[in-house]
């Protein structure tokens, strides 16, 4: 199969849908407002726009890679299918009881989030498997059939099956699935031993419920998308970006839609990792700020940090523990409600709060003139001079400063006795500090010092805020790559085909069993490779091995990466040495005299990444020619400054623009504060550095 030369990347966000067409390595991009009722409409619109720019027909497209927030939004907004859960007797209330963790320890009136399914939608069967996978009580098929009859009478559209210890022995779950297939062939079924075969029943049950909850919705959407594209003459294969940073087939995405949660942000992290490789950067802070949220991710050695559990739909000021845990492979990032559309208000303590609620694209920020009357971050950016009202989104959207001023004054200024400019300054500083604080906490949790990092900023709103964020974090260097406004969509085109298979098998190092370990990892390798082969039948496939280890008695594990040689010829001393090495790096010292145990085993199969050419860097000897000036508010001095305006397209290699300056393009605007200069590097990246670094 020849390598595709005409590839389309599509990212559906909460406000904009980004579309990028890459023709022989040259990108053509556009941003269109997301159409919530039928998201495929925005994709078709954007596809026609980029095809016209590239001078090709939609039928010429060789490959489409798609990422979407639809799965996430369905969970947050509780817009999924009518779903039932079948679980083991005595475990009906696990997803409601949660764990003993309190995300706000001293709040006596703490309200825990409601479970995805109320109690009357949860059913139990009497079979039982123990913690070693042995069947203690066999399951009664007649009992299962009776429950399925109840489910049929109630009109459920989807069923989740989560039985205790099924990750070790799935026989009971498979029997329930078979009965459902026989009696209710039209109902979607998800079983936890396939969706998330890992220990900890709360996380596993919640994950399989989430998968079942959004499965009919995503299957319907993907089917409509295929039909619409075929009607436009597009006959190529469609692939989906998954949360772990790779690409899977549309069929796998329909079967396991929970793996699409965070697919858009994952594309952004892949995009940042690609830029890091071009510059040989080993420590990168990826900063992705779109219309609804801001995402921050640590990238070391050109590889995004990954995790196997994350939370979606946090309900309490985005506090860890207040959301739904999803136990799937995912790029580890912190996400907060701080996008261009995030709405501002004044709370009961007379403090300005921003997010998590967003104006989205319907109606959008007040300045869009589409009926919104509450102030968003974009309204504050407009009033502070960061945006040109006549040239927003390439002139396709006219911004209304009077509407932004009215919203800021009414919702913020009148309450705090501020004028519109002071209110806008307050909103901008709050959102920037929220993002800075999230980055600091994320770095501390991972034992990292951000002063050693380079920021890579992308997303429609990130270049507006990256300079100020770098000042707050003490980060010296910030790169804004070409196509930053559609960075996640470009990231889709850089991602490999990949799939991670994992399984919980508990084992202490004192009971180390090399033969069992080799057999387990070989099975996981075959499973992961099989998924990748459904997407790519000719490329070589690499295997990445990982085990999750902890000291006996600890509550959580740390991931330990193994080479293929270490995995296929397992040795207890090697496993122990690798664990102690990583544990000491994270926590300062090992714990003597304690046994070590392994809880989860993982193999990620992936196609090799394309080689990345290093960029020759320049120090920027030539001054860029401005196209004009405009007043822009400088947060550090709390005053407007007369800033130059430079067209990004006019900045040639080596051109330097001294801050304060606004570097403008169709998809975003880069605000360079007075403390920084910007240099155009040979690959088109705008390199923002402190003035003291000028040479």
Long-range contacts (C-beta under 8 A, 24 or more apart in sequence): 1-537, 1-538, 4-62, 4-63, 4-236, 5-62, 6-56, 6-60, 6-61, 6-62, 6-63, 7-61, 7-62, 7-63, 7-64, 7-65, 7-493, 8-47, 8-50, 8-61, 8-63, 8-64, 8-65, 9-64, 9-65, 9-66, 9-267, 9-486, 9-489, 9-490, 9-491, 9-492, 9-493, 10-43, 10-46, 10-47, 10-64, 10-65, 10-66, 10-67, 10-489, 10-492, 11-66, 11-67, 11-68, 11-264, 11-267, 11-486, 11-488, 11-489, 11-492, 12-39, 12-42, 12-43, 12-66, 12-67, 12-68, 12-69, 12-70, 12-264, 13-69, 13-264, 13-290, 13-291, 13-292, 13-488, 14-69, 14-73, 14-290, 14-291, 14-292, 14-293, 14-339, 14-341, 14-358, 14-360, 14-361, 15-290, 15-291, 15-292, 15-339, 15-340, 15-341, 15-358, 15-359, 15-360, 15-361, 15-364, 15-460, 16-290, 16-291, 16-361, 16-460, 17-42, 17-43, 17-46, 18-46, 18-485, 18-486, 18-488, 18-489, 19-43, 19-46, 19-47, 19-49, 19-50, 19-486, 19-489, 20-50, 20-483, 20-486, 20-489, 20-490, 20-492, 20-493, 21-47, 21-50, 21-51, 21-53, 21-54, 21-56, 21-61, 22-490, 22-493, 23-54, 23-56, 26-54, 27-482, 27-483, 27-490, 28-53, 28-54, 29-483, 29-485, 29-486, 29-489, 29-490, 29-667, 30-486, 31-393, 31-460, 31-485, 31-486, 31-667, 33-361, 33-362, 33-364, 34-360, 34-361, 36-360, 36-361, 36-362, 38-224, 39-68, 39-70, 39-221, 40-221, 40-224, 40-225, 40-228, 43-225, 43-228, 44-228, 44-229, 44-232, 47-232, 47-234, 57-233, 58-229, 58-232, 58-233, 58-234, 59-232, 59-233, 59-234, 59-235, 61-234, 61-236, 62-236, 63-236, 63-237, 63-239, 64-229, 64-234, 64-236, 64-237, 64-238, 64-239, 65-238, 65-239, 65-240, 65-241, 65-247, 65-492, 65-493, 65-495, 66-225, 66-238, 66-239, 66-240, 66-241, 66-492, 67-240, 67-241, 67-260, 67-263, 67-264, 67-266, 67-267, 67-488, 67-489, 67-492, 68-240, 68-260, 68-263, 68-264, 69-263, 69-264, 69-292, 70-217, 70-218, 70-221, 70-260, 71-214, 71-218, 71-257, 71-258, 71-260, 71-261, 71-263, 72-261, 72-262, 72-312, 72-313, 74-213, 74-214, 74-217, 74-218, 75-116, 75-210, 75-213, 75-214, 75-261, 75-312, 75-313, 75-324, 76-312, 76-313, 78-116, 79-217, 80-116, 80-158, 80-213, 80-214, 80-216, 80-217, 81-157, 81-158, 81-188, 81-212, 81-213, 81-214, 81-215, 81-216, 81-217, 82-121, 82-155, 82-156, 82-157, 82-158, 83-116, 83-117, 83-121, 83-156, 83-157, 83-158, 83-159, 83-160, 83-209, 83-212, 83-213, 84-117, 84-121, 84-122, 84-123, 84-151, 84-154, 84-156, 84-158, 84-159, 84-160, 85-117, 85-121, 85-122, 85-123, 85-159, 85-160, 85-161, 85-162, 85-205, 85-209, 85-212, 86-123, 86-124, 86-125, 86-144, 86-147, 86-159, 86-160, 86-161, 86-162, 86-163, 86-176, 87-122, 87-123, 87-124, 87-125, 87-161, 87-162, 87-163, 87-164, 87-205, 88-124, 88-125, 88-126, 88-127, 88-128, 88-163, 88-164, 89-124, 89-125, 89-126, 89-128, 90-124, 91-124, 91-164, 91-201, 91-205, 92-119, 92-122, 92-123, 92-124, 93-119, 93-122, 94-201, 94-202, 94-205, 95-122, 95-202, 95-205, 95-206, 95-209, 97-202, 98-202, 99-202, 101-321, 102-321, 103-316, 103-319, 103-320, 103-321, 103-322, 104-316, 104-319, 104-322, 112-322, 113-313, 113-315, 113-322, 113-323, 113-324, 116-206, 116-209, 116-210, 116-213, 116-324, 117-209, 117-213, 121-156, 123-147, 123-150, 123-151, 125-163, 125-172, 125-176, 127-163, 127-172, 128-164, 129-163, 129-164, 129-165, 129-166, 129-168, 129-169, 129-172, 130-165, 131-165, 131-168, 131-506, 132-168, 133-165, 133-168, 133-169, 134-169, 135-169, 135-171, 135-172, 139-172, 139-175, 139-176, 141-175, 141-179, 144-175, 144-176, 144-179, 145-179, 145-183, 148-179, 148-180, 148-183, 148-184, 149-183, 151-184, 151-187, 152-183, 152-184, 156-187, 157-187, 157-188, 157-216, 158-187, 158-188, 158-189, 158-190, 158-212, 158-213, 158-215, 158-216, 159-184, 159-187, 159-188, 159-189, 159-190, 159-212, 160-190, 160-191, 160-192, 160-205, 160-208, 160-209, 160-211, 160-212, 160-213, 161-189, 161-190, 161-191, 161-192, 161-208, 162-191, 162-192, 162-201, 162-204, 162-205, 162-208, 162-209, 163-192, 164-201, 166-191, 166-192, 166-193, 166-197, 167-192, 167-193, 167-196, 167-197, 167-198, 167-199, 167-204, 167-503, 167-504, 168-504, 168-505, 170-194, 170-197, 188-212, 188-215, 188-216, 188-219, 190-215, 194-256, 195-256, 195-258, 195-328, 196-327, 196-328, 197-502, 197-503, 197-504, 198-308, 198-327, 198-502, 198-503, 198-504, 198-600, 199-504, 199-506, 199-599, 199-600, 200-327, 202-325, 203-309, 203-325, 203-326, 203-327, 204-327, 206-324, 206-325, 206-326, 206-327, 207-258, 207-325, 207-326, 207-327, 207-328, 210-258, 210-261, 210-312, 210-324, 210-326, 211-256, 211-257, 211-258, 214-257, 214-258, 215-254, 215-255, 215-257, 217-257, 218-253, 218-254, 218-257, 218-260, 219-254, 219-257, 222-250, 222-253, 222-254, 226-250, 239-497, 239-535, 241-266, 241-267, 241-491, 241-492, 241-495, 242-266, 242-329, 242-498, 242-499, 243-310, 243-328, 243-329, 243-330, 243-331, 244-306, 244-328, 244-329, 244-330, 244-331, 244-498, 244-500, 244-604, 245-269, 245-270, 245-304, 245-306, 245-331, 245-495, 245-498, 246-495, 246-496, 246-497, 246-498, 246-499, 246-500, 246-604, 246-606, 247-492, 247-495, 247-496, 247-497, 247-498, 247-535, 248-497, 248-498, 248-499, 248-531, 248-534, 248-535, 249-534, 249-535, 251-534, 252-499, 252-531, 252-534, 258-326, 258-328, 259-328, 259-329, 261-312, 261-326, 261-328, 261-330, 262-310, 262-312, 262-330, 262-331, 262-333, 262-335, 264-488, 265-293, 265-295, 265-297, 265-331, 265-333, 265-335, 265-488, 266-304, 266-330, 266-331, 266-491, 266-495, 267-487, 267-488, 267-489, 267-490, 267-491, 267-492, 267-495, 268-295, 268-297, 268-458, 268-459, 268-487, 268-488, 268-491, 269-295, 269-297, 269-299, 269-304, 269-331, 269-333, 269-491, 270-304, 270-491, 270-492, 270-494, 270-495, 271-458, 271-481, 271-487, 271-488, 271-490, 271-491, 271-494, 272-297, 272-299, 272-304, 272-456, 272-458, 272-487, 272-491, 273-299, 273-302, 273-303, 273-304, 274-491, 274-494, 274-612, 275-456, 275-479, 275-481, 275-685, 276-302, 276-454, 276-456, 277-302, 277-612, 278-612, 278-613, 278-614, 278-615, 278-683, 279-454, 279-479, 279-614, 279-615, 279-617, 279-685, 280-614, 281-454, 283-448, 283-452, 283-453, 283-454, 284-453, 284-454, 284-455, 284-456, 285-439, 285-443, 285-450, 285-453, 285-454, 285-455, 285-456, 285-473, 285-475, 286-333, 286-456, 287-435, 287-439, 287-455, 287-456, 287-457, 287-458, 287-459, 287-462, 287-466, 287-469, 288-457, 288-458, 288-459, 288-462, 288-487, 288-488, 289-338, 289-339, 289-340, 289-435, 289-457, 289-459, 289-460, 289-461, 289-462, 289-464, 289-465, 290-339, 290-340, 290-459, 290-460, 290-461, 290-462, 290-488, 291-339, 291-340, 291-341, 291-358, 291-360, 291-361, 291-460, 291-461, 292-337, 292-339, 292-341, 292-342, 292-358, 292-360, 293-335, 293-336, 293-337, 293-338, 293-339, 293-342, 293-355, 293-356, 293-358, 294-335, 294-336, 294-338, 294-339, 294-435, 294-438, 294-459, 294-461, 294-462, 295-333, 295-334, 295-335, 295-459, 296-333, 296-334, 296-335, 296-435, 296-438, 296-439, 296-442, 297-331, 297-332, 297-333, 297-334, 298-332, 298-442, 298-443, 298-446, 298-448, 298-453, 299-456, 304-331, 304-332, 304-333, 305-331, 305-332, 305-446, 306-330, 306-331, 306-332, 306-559, 307-331, 307-332, 307-559, 308-502, 308-548, 308-559, 308-600, 308-602, 317-356, 318-356, 329-500, 329-502, 329-602, 329-604, 333-442, 334-438, 334-439, 334-441, 334-442, 336-434, 336-435, 336-438, 338-377, 338-431, 338-434, 338-435, 339-377, 339-461, 340-365, 340-376, 340-377, 340-378, 340-381, 340-460, 340-461, 340-464, 341-365, 341-376, 341-377, 341-378, 342-376, 342-377, 342-431, 343-374, 343-375, 343-376, 344-374, 344-375, 344-376, 344-377, 344-380, 344-408, 344-411, 344-412, 344-427, 344-430, 345-374, 345-411, 345-412, 346-411, 346-412, 346-415, 346-416, 350-415, 350-416, 352-412, 352-416, 352-426, 352-427, 352-430, 353-430, 354-427, 354-430, 354-431, 354-434, 355-431, 355-434, 365-404, 366-400, 366-403, 366-404, 366-406, 366-407, 367-399, 367-400, 367-401, 367-403, 367-404, 368-397, 368-399, 368-400, 369-398, 369-399, 369-400, 369-403, 372-403, 372-407, 373-403, 373-406, 373-407, 373-410, 374-407, 374-411, 375-404, 375-407, 375-408, 375-411, 375-412, 375-423, 375-427, 377-427, 377-428, 377-431, 377-461, 378-404, 378-461, 379-403, 379-404, 379-407, 379-408, 379-424, 379-427, 380-404, 380-408, 380-423, 380-424, 380-425, 380-427, 380-428, 380-431, 381-424, 381-428, 381-461, 381-464, 383-408, 383-420, 383-421, 383-424, 384-421, 384-424, 384-425, 384-428, 384-632, 384-633, 385-630, 385-631, 385-632, 385-633, 385-640, 385-643, 385-662, 386-464, 386-632, 386-633, 386-662, 386-669, 386-671, 387-464, 387-669, 388-630, 388-645, 388-662, 388-664, 388-669, 391-664, 393-666, 393-667, 394-666, 394-667, 421-633, 424-633, 425-633, 425-635, 425-638, 428-465, 428-468, 428-633, 428-635, 429-635, 431-465, 432-465, 432-468, 432-469, 432-472, 432-635, 433-472, 435-465, 435-469, 436-469, 436-472, 436-473, 439-469, 439-473, 440-473, 446-586, 447-585, 447-586, 447-587, 450-474, 450-475, 451-475, 451-476, 454-478, 454-479, 455-479, 456-480, 456-481, 457-484, 458-483, 458-484, 458-485, 458-487, 458-488, 459-484, 459-485, 459-487, 459-488, 459-668, 460-485, 460-667, 460-668, 461-668, 462-668, 463-663, 463-668, 463-669, 463-670, 463-671, 464-668, 464-669, 464-670, 464-671, 465-671, 466-670, 466-671, 466-688, 467-659, 467-670, 467-671, 467-672, 467-673, 467-676, 467-688, 468-635, 468-636, 468-671, 468-673, 470-676, 470-688, 471-636, 471-673, 471-675, 471-676, 476-689, 476-690, 476-693, 477-687, 477-688, 477-689, 478-687, 478-688, 478-689, 479-681, 479-685, 479-686, 479-687, 479-688, 480-670, 480-685, 480-686, 480-688, 481-683, 481-684, 481-685, 482-683, 482-684, 482-685, 483-667, 484-667, 484-668, 484-670, 485-665, 485-666, 485-667, 485-668, 486-667, 494-609, 494-610, 496-606, 496-607, 496-608, 496-609, 497-532, 497-535, 497-536, 497-539, 497-606, 497-607, 498-532, 498-604, 498-605, 498-606, 498-607, 499-528, 499-531, 499-532, 499-604, 499-605, 500-528, 500-602, 500-603, 500-604, 500-605, 501-525, 501-527, 501-528, 501-531, 501-602, 501-603, 501-604, 501-605, 502-600, 502-601, 502-602, 502-603, 503-600, 503-601, 503-602, 504-599, 504-600, 504-601, 505-598, 505-601, 506-597, 506-598, 506-599, 507-597, 507-598, 508-552, 508-595, 508-596, 508-597, 508-598, 509-572, 509-575, 509-576, 509-595, 509-596, 509-597, 509-598, 510-595, 512-570, 512-572, 512-575, 514-569, 514-570, 514-571, 517-570, 517-601, 518-567, 518-568, 518-569, 518-570, 520-601, 521-545, 521-567, 521-568, 521-570, 521-601, 521-603, 522-568, 524-601, 524-602, 524-603, 525-603, 525-605, 527-603, 528-603, 528-604, 528-605, 529-605, 531-605, 532-605, 532-606, 532-607, 536-607, 539-607, 539-608, 540-607, 540-608, 541-605, 541-606, 541-607, 542-605, 542-606, 542-607, 542-608, 543-603, 543-604, 543-605, 543-606, 544-603, 544-604, 544-605, 544-606, 545-602, 545-603, 546-601, 546-602, 546-603, 546-604, 547-575, 547-598, 547-600, 547-601, 547-602, 548-598, 548-599, 548-600, 548-601, 548-602, 549-575, 549-579, 549-596, 549-597, 549-598, 549-599, 550-596, 550-597, 550-599, 551-591, 551-594, 551-595, 551-596, 551-597, 552-594, 552-595, 552-596, 552-597, 553-594, 557-599, 557-600, 558-582, 558-583, 558-586, 559-602, 567-603, 615-681, 615-682, 615-683, 615-685, 616-682, 617-681, 617-682, 617-687, 618-653, 618-654, 618-679, 618-681, 618-682, 619-654, 619-679, 619-695, 620-654, 620-655, 620-656, 620-677, 620-679, 620-680, 620-687, 620-694, 621-654, 621-656, 622-652, 622-654, 622-655, 622-656, 623-655, 623-656, 623-657, 623-658, 624-650, 624-651, 624-655, 624-656, 624-657, 624-680, 625-650, 626-657, 626-661, 630-662, 632-660, 632-662, 632-671, 634-660, 634-673, 634-674, 635-673, 636-673, 636-674, 636-675, 637-674, 641-674, 648-686, 651-680, 651-686, 652-680, 653-680, 653-681, 653-682, 654-679, 654-680, 655-679, 655-680, 656-680, 656-694, 658-691, 659-691
